[in-house]
Every structure is written in C-alpha cells, then in structure tokens.
Amino acid sequence: MKYLIGTLTLIVFACIFYGFIWDTDYSEKFIGFGVVGLFFVVFPLFSYYRWKDKKVEDYMLTKENLEKMRKREGDKRS
C-alpha cells in the first residue's frame, strides 16, 4: 500500500508538472486531472493507510481524556 501511494503521488505530480511546463492544447487538463487525482485518490488512500489500526476514541476530546490531560499537565508543573 505504501508503494502504491508513493507511485500514485509521483504520477499525479508528474501530470501537474507536465501541464505547467509544456504548452499544449490540453495542458490544463493534465493539471486538473493531477489535482483531482491528488485530492480524491491519493489523499484518501493515504489517510486510510495511516489511520487503519488506530482507535478514534484516543483522539476525541471526551471527559475522560480531558481529565487525563489535566492530570498530566499537573504532573509536569510539579
């Protein structure tokens, strides 16, 4: 999965680069497809890959997590 994301990222940036460098009739389409591919394909794949084995509850601001943060903050000050 890591190599797929890296390859797709390189392809997308190559399309964008090609669209900016070479002046053809359809160079704007290369830029557009590159941006769309980056934000609708590469970024969701990257997000899924990074978050697939993590618990969302650890990152939410619940009452318990706020109390843990306050407790740690009090320990650091002492």
Buried (B, 14 or more C-beta within 10 A) or exposed (E): EEEEBEEBBEBBBEBBEBBEEEEEEEBEEBBBBBBEBBEEBBEEBBEEEEEEEEEEEEEEEEEEEEEEEEEEEEEEEE
